[in-house]
Each structure stands twice: as C-alpha cells, then as structure tokens.
C-alpha cells in the first residue's frame, strides 16, 4: 500500500481485501506486524479477532523484528532505480507499481532457495526444485568430472527465517532452536529476534517531505 501516512482505516481495508483475495480461512493465519499506531489500533485488533486471525507484534524498541519485511525493504532501497526521495505521491505509486510485480514474480530470493515468492506462495516450490534437480542430474551424467562433490542438488527451502541467528541456537536443531527462542522472547537481554515468518537500510527516503491527507479511495498498488 502507498499512502500519505499510516491509518488504521487503511490498514483495516488492506487486511480485509487481502484475506478475501487469498481466501484465508479463519484460524489458519498469524499476522506479524510492528508496533505502529495503525497495526495496534482497536479497529484492526477487532477485525483480526472477528476473522479468527492470530496477531503478533515486534518486541518494543526493536525495529528489525520482521525478517520478511526487512528483506523486502533492503531489496527495494538497493535497487538502482530507487530515488533519493520521491517527488510526489504519484512518483511513489509509479515506482512501487513496477517494483512489487518484479519482486514477487521475477526476483529469485536466496532466502527462498532461489525461487520467487509467487512459486513458494502458490505451492509450486517442489515442482520447480524437481525440474532443477533433473537439469543438474543431466549435467552431472554428461560431465561428472566437473562435479568434484558428486551429484549436485538444488538448495532446499528454509524451515526458519532469521535476521541474525544467535550463536547459541546455531548448534541446535531447528526444533530445539525454536524452543529456545520462544522461551526467551520476552527477555530484554535477547538481542537477536526470531519470528517464524529476510535487513534493512535505515535511510528513510522522503521523510522530510510534507505530509498530506490520506485518500479514501484507490490507495493500493495492485
């Protein structure tokens, strides 16, 4: 969504439209967000409760507690086309209207085994991995001497996503690491957060520009 400022009304509408479009069943979704005023507002909280959606929030004063969003922010801000600042609301919509289709449909993410979000979201990941495995096997059979480590395999999809995995958890299995982090999630000494849900440039483009009023219609980048 591109808007002039945060709004509980817009957040509520975005969630409603997304759930309808993706046909999310009650009780099947956990929505993780930061502690911004729109996402912690009563209208959004009531909507999520009504729709049977579990909500979680980043820990207080931890800005990079959502790996998926932070990865998207970094990729966006490091694109060559990303400006020092947007000249207008329309400029921002125009950039995002091109960026997000590319990000979701064409960009192969290292954190997703070099698949696209579209392939993973719609359950095509294993099919794509099988195709890659077939290509690798044929290459291996044709020139085995080029593969000193034996038959290559496509990268697996990660079971967990971390920003900075704690050293103590690195030596544990996935299930043990998850249990360890959940047990310490409320501890103020825990610096590296995990949410089972990829790090951002702190620069905020256009933050000094004057803010206008939210538009009540068509604030979405489809």
Secondary structure, 3 states (H helix, E strand, C coil): CCCCCCCHHHHHHHHHHHHHHHCCCCCCCEEEECCCCCCCCHHHHHHHHHHCCEEEECCCCCCCCCHHHHHHHHHHHCCCCCCCCCCCHHHHHHHHHHHHHHHHHCCCEHHHCCECHHHHHCCCHHHHHHHHHHHHHHHHHHCHHHCCCCCCCCCCCCCCCECCCCHHHHCCCHHHHHHHHHHHCCCCCCCCCECCCCCCCCCCCCCCCCCCCCCCCCCCCC
